[in-house]
Amino acid sequence: MKKTMVTTLFFLSSLLVLSGCGGFTSTTSVVESIGNASKKNAELDNARFETLYSMEGAA
């Protein structure tokens, strides 16, 4: 009984881990979204951007 339970738990946890690795984002959709953002950024008439640089050293 215990061996069956351990085998079942192992199988279910392996299935869960493998299903998490199955995510896929196509390269074309990423490139399209960057292109769309670039076009919207170019269409701005008045915009204000702020860039922050932060450096933390070891104490």
PDB file of N, CA, C, O and CB in Angstrom:
ATOM      1  N   MET A   1       0.824  -1.190   0.000  1.00  0.00           N
ATOM      2  CA  MET A   1       0.000   0.000   0.000  1.00  0.00           C
ATOM      3  C   MET A   1       0.877   1.265   0.000  1.00  0.00           C
ATOM      4  O   MET A   1       0.613   2.212  -0.740  1.00  0.00           O
ATOM      5  CB  MET A   1      -0.942  -0.008   1.215  1.00  0.00           C
ATOM      6  N   LYS A   2       1.921   1.263   0.841  1.00  0.00           N
ATOM      7  CA  LYS A   2       2.788   2.422   0.945  1.00  0.00           C
ATOM      8  C   LYS A   2       3.548   2.648  -0.362  1.00  0.00           C
ATOM      9  O   LYS A   2       3.726   3.792  -0.781  1.00  0.00           O
ATOM     10  CB  LYS A   2       3.765   2.253   2.109  1.00  0.00           C
ATOM     11  N   LYS A   3       3.994   1.580  -1.004  1.00  0.00           N
ATOM     12  CA  LYS A   3       4.732   1.693  -2.259  1.00  0.00           C
ATOM     13  C   LYS A   3       3.834   2.264  -3.353  1.00  0.00           C
ATOM     14  O   LYS A   3       4.295   3.067  -4.163  1.00  0.00           O
ATOM     15  CB  LYS A   3       5.290   0.322  -2.686  1.00  0.00           C
ATOM     16  N   THR A   4       2.597   1.878  -3.393  1.00  0.00           N
ATOM     17  CA  THR A   4       1.645   2.391  -4.366  1.00  0.00           C
ATOM     18  C   THR A   4       1.396   3.880  -4.147  1.00  0.00           C
ATOM     19  O   THR A   4       1.310   4.651  -5.103  1.00  0.00           O
ATOM     20  CB  THR A   4       0.328   1.615  -4.286  1.00  0.00           C
ATOM     21  N   MET A   5       1.283   4.271  -2.893  1.00  0.00           N
ATOM     22  CA  MET A   5       1.055   5.677  -2.560  1.00  0.00           C
ATOM     23  C   MET A   5       2.252   6.533  -2.961  1.00  0.00           C
ATOM     24  O   MET A   5       2.079   7.614  -3.524  1.00  0.00           O
ATOM     25  CB  MET A   5       0.773   5.834  -1.059  1.00  0.00           C
ATOM     26  N   VAL A   6       3.456   6.063  -2.679  1.00  0.00           N
ATOM     27  CA  VAL A   6       4.672   6.793  -3.031  1.00  0.00           C
ATOM     28  C   VAL A   6       4.795   6.895  -4.546  1.00  0.00           C
ATOM     29  O   VAL A   6       5.153   7.954  -5.060  1.00  0.00           O
ATOM     30  CB  VAL A   6       5.919   6.106  -2.432  1.00  0.00           C
ATOM     31  N   THR A   7       4.510   5.831  -5.260  1.00  0.00           N
ATOM     32  CA  THR A   7       4.586   5.842  -6.725  1.00  0.00           C
ATOM     33  C   THR A   7       3.573   6.815  -7.304  1.00  0.00           C
ATOM     34  O   THR A   7       3.890   7.545  -8.244  1.00  0.00           O
ATOM     35  CB  THR A   7       4.349   4.430  -7.293  1.00  0.00           C
ATOM     36  N   THR A   8       2.377   6.842  -6.771  1.00  0.00           N
ATOM     37  CA  THR A   8       1.341   7.754  -7.246  1.00  0.00           C
ATOM     38  C   THR A   8       1.736   9.205  -6.982  1.00  0.00           C
ATOM     39  O   THR A   8       1.582  10.051  -7.863  1.00  0.00           O
ATOM     40  CB  THR A   8      -0.003   7.436  -6.573  1.00  0.00           C
ATOM     41  N   LEU A   9       2.238   9.506  -5.795  1.00  0.00           N
ATOM     42  CA  LEU A   9       2.680  10.863  -5.476  1.00  0.00           C
ATOM     43  C   LEU A   9       3.839  11.288  -6.370  1.00  0.00           C
ATOM     44  O   LEU A   9       3.889  12.434  -6.819  1.00  0.00           O
ATOM     45  CB  LEU A   9       3.089  10.957  -4.006  1.00  0.00           C
ATOM     46  N   PHE A  10       4.761  10.380  -6.628  1.00  0.00           N
ATOM     47  CA  PHE A  10       5.884  10.693  -7.511  1.00  0.00           C
ATOM     48  C   PHE A  10       5.387  10.999  -8.926  1.00  0.00           C
ATOM     49  O   PHE A  10       5.835  11.960  -9.552  1.00  0.00           O
ATOM     50  CB  PHE A  10       6.892   9.524  -7.538  1.00  0.00           C
ATOM     51  N   PHE A  11       4.463  10.182  -9.425  1.00  0.00           N
ATOM     52  CA  PHE A  11       3.917  10.386 -10.757  1.00  0.00           C
ATOM     53  C   PHE A  11       3.190  11.728 -10.857  1.00  0.00           C
ATOM     54  O   PHE A  11       3.369  12.459 -11.831  1.00  0.00           O
ATOM     55  CB  PHE A  11       2.971   9.243 -11.119  1.00  0.00           C
ATOM     56  N   LEU A  12       2.376  12.051  -9.858  1.00  0.00           N
ATOM     57  CA  LEU A  12       1.634  13.313  -9.879  1.00  0.00           C
ATOM     58  C   LEU A  12       2.552  14.527  -9.772  1.00  0.00           C
ATOM     59  O   LEU A  12       2.330  15.526 -10.455  1.00  0.00           O
ATOM     60  CB  LEU A  12       0.622  13.338  -8.748  1.00  0.00           C
ATOM     61  N   SER A  13       3.570  14.455  -8.932  1.00  0.00           N
ATOM     62  CA  SER A  13       4.493  15.586  -8.815  1.00  0.00           C
ATOM     63  C   SER A  13       5.327  15.741 -10.082  1.00  0.00           C
ATOM     64  O   SER A  13       5.622  16.865 -10.489  1.00  0.00           O
ATOM     65  CB  SER A  13       5.411  15.407  -7.598  1.00  0.00           C
ATOM     66  N   SER A  14       5.707  14.643 -10.706  1.00  0.00           N
ATOM     67  CA  SER A  14       6.439  14.720 -11.976  1.00  0.00           C
ATOM     68  C   SER A  14       5.570  15.335 -13.063  1.00  0.00           C
ATOM     69  O   SER A  14       6.050  16.138 -13.863  1.00  0.00           O
ATOM     70  CB  SER A  14       6.917  13.324 -12.412  1.00  0.00           C
ATOM     71  N   LEU A  15       4.319  14.970 -13.096  1.00  0.00           N
ATOM     72  CA  LEU A  15       3.385  15.524 -14.067  1.00  0.00           C
ATOM     73  C   LEU A  15       3.212  17.029 -13.853  1.00  0.00           C
ATOM     74  O   LEU A  15       3.138  17.789 -14.819  1.00  0.00           O
ATOM     75  CB  LEU A  15       2.028  14.811 -13.972  1.00  0.00           C
ATOM     76  N   LEU A  16       3.149  17.451 -12.614  1.00  0.00           N
ATOM     77  CA  LEU A  16       3.011  18.867 -12.295  1.00  0.00           C
ATOM     78  C   LEU A  16       4.251  19.653 -12.739  1.00  0.00           C
ATOM     79  O   LEU A  16       4.123  20.732 -13.319  1.00  0.00           O
ATOM     80  CB  LEU A  16       2.776  19.052 -10.787  1.00  0.00           C
ATOM     81  N   VAL A  17       5.420  19.130 -12.477  1.00  0.00           N
ATOM     82  CA  VAL A  17       6.663  19.804 -12.869  1.00  0.00           C
ATOM     83  C   VAL A  17       6.761  19.885 -14.387  1.00  0.00           C
ATOM     84  O   VAL A  17       7.112  20.934 -14.928  1.00  0.00           O
ATOM     85  CB  VAL A  17       7.894  19.066 -12.291  1.00  0.00           C
ATOM     86  N   LEU A  18       6.461  18.811 -15.069  1.00  0.00           N
ATOM     87  CA  LEU A  18       6.555  18.808 -16.530  1.00  0.00           C
ATOM     88  C   LEU A  18       5.517  19.719 -17.175  1.00  0.00           C
ATOM     89  O   LEU A  18       5.787  20.316 -18.218  1.00  0.00           O
ATOM     90  CB  LEU A  18       6.393  17.395 -17.060  1.00  0.00           C
ATOM     91  N   SER A  19       4.348  19.836 -16.581  1.00  0.00           N
ATOM     92  CA  SER A  19       3.341  20.722 -17.151  1.00  0.00           C
ATOM     93  C   SER A  19       3.753  22.184 -16.979  1.00  0.00           C
ATOM     94  O   SER A  19       3.375  23.022 -17.797  1.00  0.00           O
ATOM     95  CB  SER A  19       1.972  20.470 -16.496  1.00  0.00           C
ATOM     96  N   GLY A  20       4.512  22.504 -15.944  1.00  0.00           N
ATOM     97  CA  GLY A  20       5.014  23.858 -15.743  1.00  0.00           C
ATOM     98  C   GLY A  20       6.063  24.234 -16.774  1.00  0.00           C
ATOM     99  O   GLY A  20       6.236  25.414 -17.075  1.00  0.00           O
ATOM    100  N   CYS A  21       6.760  23.255 -17.316  1.00  0.00           N
ATOM    101  CA  CYS A  21       7.791  23.512 -18.321  1.00  0.00           C
ATOM    102  C   CYS A  21       7.202  23.635 -19.719  1.00  0.00           C
ATOM    103  O   CYS A  21       7.930  23.940 -20.664  1.00  0.00           O
ATOM    104  CB  CYS A  21       8.832  22.408 -18.299  1.00  0.00           C
ATOM    105  N   GLY A  22       5.925  23.410 -19.868  1.00  0.00           N
ATOM    106  CA  GLY A  22       5.310  23.393 -21.183  1.00  0.00           C
ATOM    107  C   GLY A  22       4.905  24.743 -21.724  1.00  0.00           C
ATOM    108  O   GLY A  22       4.424  24.833 -22.854  1.00  0.00           O
ATOM    109  N   GLY A  23       5.089  25.808 -20.940  1.00  0.00           N
ATOM    110  CA  GLY A  23       4.705  27.136 -21.409  1.00  0.00           C
ATOM    111  C   GLY A  23       5.586  27.582 -22.564  1.00  0.00           C
ATOM    112  O   GLY A  23       6.799  27.378 -22.532  1.00  0.00           O
ATOM    113  N   PHE A  24       4.983  28.194 -23.593  1.00  0.00           N
ATOM    114  CA  PHE A  24       5.741  28.617 -24.768  1.00  0.00           C
ATOM    115  C   PHE A  24       5.200  29.947 -25.253  1.00  0.00           C
ATOM    116  O   PHE A  24       3.994  30.097 -25.453  1.00  0.00           O
ATOM    117  CB  PHE A  24       5.674  27.554 -25.895  1.00  0.00           C
ATOM    118  N   THR A  25       6.074  30.899 -25.439  1.00  0.00           N
ATOM    119  CA  THR A  25       5.703  32.185 -26.003  1.00  0.00           C
ATOM    120  C   THR A  25       6.409  32.304 -27.342  1.00  0.00           C
ATOM    121  O   THR A  25       7.635  32.221 -27.413  1.00  0.00           O
ATOM    122  CB  THR A  25       6.075  33.372 -25.043  1.00  0.00           C
ATOM    123  N   SER A  26       5.638  32.499 -28.401  1.00  0.00           N
ATOM    124  CA  SER A  26       6.259  32.547 -29.717  1.00  0.00           C
ATOM    125  C   SER A  26       7.064  33.830 -29.878  1.00  0.00           C
ATOM    126  O   SER A  26       6.709  34.885 -29.353  1.00  0.00           O
ATOM    127  CB  SER A  26       5.198  32.439 -30.819  1.00  0.00           C
ATOM    128  N   THR A  27       8.144  33.706 -30.612  1.00  0.00           N
ATOM    129  CA  THR A  27       9.033  34.843 -30.839  1.00  0.00           C
ATOM    130  C   THR A  27       8.335  35.916 -31.659  1.00  0.00           C
ATOM    131  O   THR A  27       8.561  37.107 -31.448  1.00  0.00           O
ATOM    132  CB  THR A  27      10.316  34.392 -31.542  1.00  0.00           C
ATOM    133  N   THR A  28       7.497  35.503 -32.582  1.00  0.00           N
ATOM    134  CA  THR A  28       6.827  36.489 -33.434  1.00  0.00           C
ATOM    135  C   THR A  28       5.885  37.370 -32.631  1.00  0.00           C
ATOM    136  O   THR A  28       5.778  38.564 -32.911  1.00  0.00           O
ATOM    137  CB  THR A  28       6.056  35.792 -34.550  1.00  0.00           C
ATOM    138  N   SER A  29       5.200  36.813 -31.641  1.00  0.00           N
ATOM    139  CA  SER A  29       4.298  37.639 -30.832  1.00  0.00           C
ATOM    140  C   SER A  29       5.076  38.635 -29.982  1.00  0.00           C
ATOM    141  O   SER A  29       4.616  39.755 -29.762  1.00  0.00           O
ATOM    142  CB  SER A  29       3.425  36.756 -29.936  1.00  0.00           C
ATOM    143  N   VAL A  30       6.247  38.238 -29.503  1.00  0.00           N
ATOM    144  CA  VAL A  30       7.079  39.152 -28.724  1.00  0.00           C
ATOM    145  C   VAL A  30       7.576  40.290 -29.606  1.00  0.00           C
ATOM    146  O   VAL A  30       7.550  41.451 -29.197  1.00  0.00           O
ATOM    147  CB  VAL A  30       8.269  38.403 -28.091  1.00  0.00           C
ATOM    148  N   VAL A  31       8.028  39.965 -30.813  1.00  0.00           N
ATOM    149  CA  VAL A  31       8.521  40.983 -31.743  1.00  0.00           C
ATOM    150  C   VAL A  31       7.394  41.922 -32.154  1.00  0.00           C
ATOM    151  O   VAL A  31       7.608  43.129 -32.272  1.00  0.00           O
ATOM    152  CB  VAL A  31       9.146  40.325 -32.989  1.00  0.00           C
ATOM    153  N   GLU A  32       6.208  41.390 -32.370  1.00  0.00           N
ATOM    154  CA  GLU A  32       5.055  42.223 -32.725  1.00  0.00           C
ATOM    155  C   GLU A  32       4.695  43.183 -31.598  1.00  0.00           C
ATOM    156  O   GLU A  32       4.396  44.349 -31.852  1.00  0.00           O
ATOM    157  CB  GLU A  32       3.850  41.345 -33.066  1.00  0.00           C
ATOM    158  N   SER A  33       4.721  42.709 -30.361  1.00  0.00           N
ATOM    159  CA  SER A  33       4.371  43.588 -29.250  1.00  0.00           C
ATOM    160  C   SER A  33       5.421  44.684 -29.064  1.00  0.00           C
ATOM    161  O   SER A  33       5.075  45.810 -28.705  1.00  0.00           O
ATOM    162  CB  SER A  33       4.220  42.777 -27.958  1.00  0.00           C
ATOM    163  N   ILE A  34       6.676  44.376 -29.299  1.00  0.00           N
ATOM    164  CA  ILE A  34       7.720  45.404 -29.218  1.00  0.00           C
ATOM    165  C   ILE A  34       7.531  46.414 -30.341  1.00  0.00           C
ATOM    166  O   ILE A  34       7.683  47.616 -30.123  1.00  0.00           O
ATOM    167  CB  ILE A  34       9.135  44.769 -29.292  1.00  0.00           C
ATOM    168  N   GLY A  35       7.199  45.938 -31.547  1.00  0.00           N
ATOM    169  CA  GLY A  35       6.943  46.848 -32.672  1.00  0.00           C
ATOM    170  C   GLY A  35       5.759  47.757 -32.410  1.00  0.00           C
ATOM    171  O   GLY A  35       5.806  48.949 -32.712  1.00  0.00           O
ATOM    172  N   ASN A  36       4.691  47.194 -31.846  1.00  0.00           N
ATOM    173  CA  ASN A  36       3.507  48.006 -31.524  1.00  0.00           C
ATOM    174  C   ASN A  36       3.835  49.059 -30.473  1.00  0.00           C
ATOM    175  O   ASN A  36       3.388  50.202 -30.579  1.00  0.00           O
ATOM    176  CB  ASN A  36       2.358  47.110 -31.027  1.00  0.00           C
ATOM    177  N   ALA A  37       4.607  48.686 -29.469  1.00  0.00           N
ATOM    178  CA  ALA A  37       4.990  49.646 -28.435  1.00  0.00           C
ATOM    179  C   ALA A  37       5.859  50.751 -29.020  1.00  0.00           C
ATOM    180  O   ALA A  37       5.741  51.913 -28.631  1.00  0.00           O
ATOM    181  CB  ALA A  37       5.732  48.939 -27.293  1.00  0.00           C
ATOM    182  N   SER A  38       6.718  50.392 -29.941  1.00  0.00           N
ATOM    183  CA  SER A  38       7.577  51.385 -30.589  1.00  0.00           C
ATOM    184  C   SER A  38       6.751  52.375 -31.408  1.00  0.00           C
ATOM    185  O   SER A  38       7.017  53.577 -31.385  1.00  0.00           O
ATOM    186  CB  SER A  38       8.612  50.692 -31.487  1.00  0.00           C
ATOM    187  N   LYS A  39       5.759  51.874 -32.125  1.00  0.00           N
ATOM    188  CA  LYS A  39       4.890  52.752 -32.921  1.00  0.00           C
ATOM    189  C   LYS A  39       4.101  53.698 -32.018  1.00  0.00           C
ATOM    190  O   LYS A  39       3.999  54.890 -32.310  1.00  0.00           O
ATOM    191  CB  LYS A  39       3.922  51.916 -33.785  1.00  0.00           C
ATOM    192  N   LYS A  40       3.547  53.180 -30.934  1.00  0.00           N
ATOM    193  CA  LYS A  40       2.793  54.026 -30.012  1.00  0.00           C
ATOM    194  C   LYS A  40       3.691  55.071 -29.372  1.00  0.00           C
ATOM    195  O   LYS A  40       3.270  56.206 -29.150  1.00  0.00           O
ATOM    196  CB  LYS A  40       2.125  53.177 -28.932  1.00  0.00           C
ATOM    197  N   ASN A  41       4.919  54.694 -29.078  1.00  0.00           N
ATOM    198  CA  ASN A  41       5.866  55.626 -28.491  1.00  0.00           C
ATOM    199  C   ASN A  41       6.217  56.735 -29.484  1.00  0.00           C
ATOM    200  O   ASN A  41       6.379  57.889 -29.087  1.00  0.00           O
ATOM    201  CB  ASN A  41       7.133  54.888 -28.041  1.00  0.00           C
ATOM    202  N   ALA A  42       6.335  56.402 -30.758  1.00  0.00           N
ATOM    203  CA  ALA A  42       6.662  57.394 -31.786  1.00  0.00           C
ATOM    204  C   ALA A  42       5.497  58.353 -32.022  1.00  0.00           C
ATOM    205  O   ALA A  42       5.713  59.486 -32.451  1.00  0.00           O
ATOM    206  CB  ALA A  42       7.039  56.697 -33.098  1.00  0.00           C
ATOM    207  N   GLU A  43       4.269  57.918 -31.749  1.00  0.00           N
ATOM    208  CA  GLU A  43       3.086  58.751 -31.974  1.00  0.00           C
ATOM    209  C   GLU A  43       2.843  59.757 -30.846  1.00  0.00           C
ATOM    210  O   GLU A  43       1.970  60.615 -30.970  1.00  0.00           O
ATOM    211  CB  GLU A  43       1.867  57.872 -32.135  1.00  0.00           C
ATOM    212  N   LEU A  44       3.586  59.666 -29.772  1.00  0.00           N
ATOM    213  CA  LEU A  44       3.376  60.572 -28.651  1.00  0.00           C
ATOM    214  C   LEU A  44       3.759  62.001 -29.028  1.00  0.00           C
ATOM    215  O   LEU A  44       4.821  62.237 -29.605  1.00  0.00           O
ATOM    216  CB  LEU A  44       4.182  60.111 -27.435  1.00  0.00           C
ATOM    217  N   ASP A  45       2.894  62.941 -28.700  1.00  0.00           N
ATOM    218  CA  ASP A  45       3.176  64.346 -28.949  1.00  0.00           C
ATOM    219  C   ASP A  45       3.919  64.973 -27.765  1.00  0.00           C
ATOM    220  O   ASP A  45       4.830  65.780 -27.948  1.00  0.00           O
ATOM    221  CB  ASP A  45       1.875  65.107 -29.225  1.00  0.00           C
ATOM    222  N   ASN A  46       3.532  64.604 -26.597  1.00  0.00           N
ATOM    223  CA  ASN A  46       4.113  65.186 -25.408  1.00  0.00           C
ATOM    224  C   ASN A  46       4.253  64.075 -24.368  1.00  0.00           C
ATOM    225  O   ASN A  46       3.261  63.491 -23.931  1.00  0.00           O
ATOM    226  CB  ASN A  46       3.246  66.374 -24.870  1.00  0.00           C
ATOM    227  N   ALA A  47       5.472  63.799 -23.989  1.00  0.00           N
ATOM    228  CA  ALA A  47       5.687  62.724 -23.025  1.00  0.00           C
ATOM    229  C   ALA A  47       6.858  63.080 -22.122  1.00  0.00           C
ATOM    230  O   ALA A  47       7.755  63.833 -22.500  1.00  0.00           O
ATOM    231  CB  ALA A  47       5.942  61.376 -23.744  1.00  0.00           C
ATOM    232  N   ARG A  48       6.826  62.535 -20.957  1.00  0.00           N
ATOM    233  CA  ARG A  48       7.905  62.752 -20.005  1.00  0.00           C
ATOM    234  C   ARG A  48       8.369  61.390 -19.512  1.00  0.00           C
ATOM    235  O   ARG A  48       7.571  60.588 -19.029  1.00  0.00           O
ATOM    236  CB  ARG A  48       7.449  63.663 -18.817  1.00  0.00           C
ATOM    237  N   PHE A  49       9.646  61.141 -19.635  1.00  0.00           N
ATOM    238  CA  PHE A  49      10.205  59.860 -19.228  1.00  0.00           C
ATOM    239  C   PHE A  49      11.178  60.084 -18.085  1.00  0.00           C
ATOM    240  O   PHE A  49      11.850  61.113 -18.015  1.00  0.00           O
ATOM    241  CB  PHE A  49      10.903  59.152 -20.414  1.00  0.00           C
ATOM    242  N   GLU A  50      11.243  59.131 -17.214  1.00  0.00           N
ATOM    243  CA  GLU A  50      12.146  59.217 -16.081  1.00  0.00           C
ATOM    244  C   GLU A  50      12.960  57.932 -16.016  1.00  0.00           C
ATOM    245  O   GLU A  50      12.410  56.833 -16.072  1.00  0.00           O
ATOM    246  CB  GLU A  50      11.368  59.457 -14.756  1.00  0.00           C
ATOM    247  N   THR A  51      14.264  58.080 -15.899  1.00  0.00           N
ATOM    248  CA  THR A  51      15.155  56.933 -15.796  1.00  0.00           C
ATOM    249  C   THR A  51      15.852  56.986 -14.447  1.00  0.00           C
ATOM    250  O   THR A  51      16.448  57.999 -14.082  1.00  0.00           O
ATOM    251  CB  THR A  51      16.189  56.912 -16.960  1.00  0.00           C
ATOM    252  N   LEU A  52      15.773  55.911 -13.730  1.00  0.00           N
ATOM    253  CA  LEU A  52      16.398  55.834 -12.416  1.00  0.00           C
ATOM    254  C   LEU A  52      17.519  54.805 -12.448  1.00  0.00           C
ATOM    255  O   LEU A  52      17.327  53.685 -12.921  1.00  0.00           O
ATOM    256  CB  LEU A  52      15.358  55.476 -11.327  1.00  0.00           C
ATOM    257  N   TYR A  53      18.665  55.178 -11.954  1.00  0.00           N
ATOM    258  CA  TYR A  53      19.791  54.267 -11.826  1.00  0.00           C
ATOM    259  C   TYR A  53      20.042  54.032 -10.351  1.00  0.00           C
ATOM    260  O   TYR A  53      20.075  54.976  -9.562  1.00  0.00           O
ATOM    261  CB  TYR A  53      21.060  54.826 -12.530  1.00  0.00           C
ATOM    262  N   SER A  54      20.215  52.814  -9.988  1.00  0.00           N
ATOM    263  CA  SER A  54      20.434  52.484  -8.589  1.00  0.00           C
ATOM    264  C   SER A  54      21.578  51.487  -8.486  1.00  0.00           C
ATOM    265  O   SER A  54      21.601  50.472  -9.183  1.00  0.00           O
ATOM    266  CB  SER A  54      19.146  51.916  -7.943  1.00  0.00           C
ATOM    267  N   MET A  55      22.510  51.785  -7.622  1.00  0.00           N
ATOM    268  CA  MET A  55      23.622  50.867  -7.389  1.00  0.00           C
ATOM    269  C   MET A  55      23.729  50.612  -5.890  1.00  0.00           C
ATOM    270  O   MET A  55      23.745  51.544  -5.086  1.00  0.00           O
ATOM    271  CB  MET A  55      24.963  51.440  -7.958  1.00  0.00           C
ATOM    272  N   GLU A  56      23.799  49.359  -5.538  1.00  0.00           N
ATOM    273  CA  GLU A  56      23.944  49.003  -4.139  1.00  0.00           C
ATOM    274  C   GLU A  56      25.253  48.262  -3.963  1.00  0.00           C
ATOM    275  O   GLU A  56      25.533  47.292  -4.668  1.00  0.00           O
ATOM    276  CB  GLU A  56      22.752  48.148  -3.648  1.00  0.00           C
ATOM    277  N   GLY A  57      26.038  48.719  -3.033  1.00  0.00           N
ATOM    278  CA  GLY A  57      27.307  48.076  -2.772  1.00  0.00           C
ATOM    279  C   GLY A  57      27.215  47.148  -1.579  1.00  0.00           C
ATOM    280  O   GLY A  57      26.272  47.201  -0.789  1.00  0.00           O
ATOM    281  N   ALA A  58      28.210  46.308  -1.471  1.00  0.00           N
ATOM    282  CA  ALA A  58      28.252  45.396  -0.318  1.00  0.00           C
ATOM    283  C   ALA A  58      28.609  46.174   0.927  1.00  0.00           C
ATOM    284  O   ALA A  58      29.539  46.981   0.917  1.00  0.00           O
ATOM    285  CB  ALA A  58      29.268  44.247  -0.545  1.00  0.00           C
ATOM    286  N   ALA A  59      27.889  45.942   1.979  1.00  0.00           N
ATOM    287  CA  ALA A  59      28.106  46.706   3.206  1.00  0.00           C
ATOM    288  C   ALA A  59      29.174  46.118   4.074  1.00  0.00           C
ATOM    289  O   ALA A  59      29.467  46.654   5.142  1.00  0.00           O
ATOM    290  CB  ALA A  59      26.845  46.804   3.984  1.00  0.00           C
TER     291      ALA A  59
END
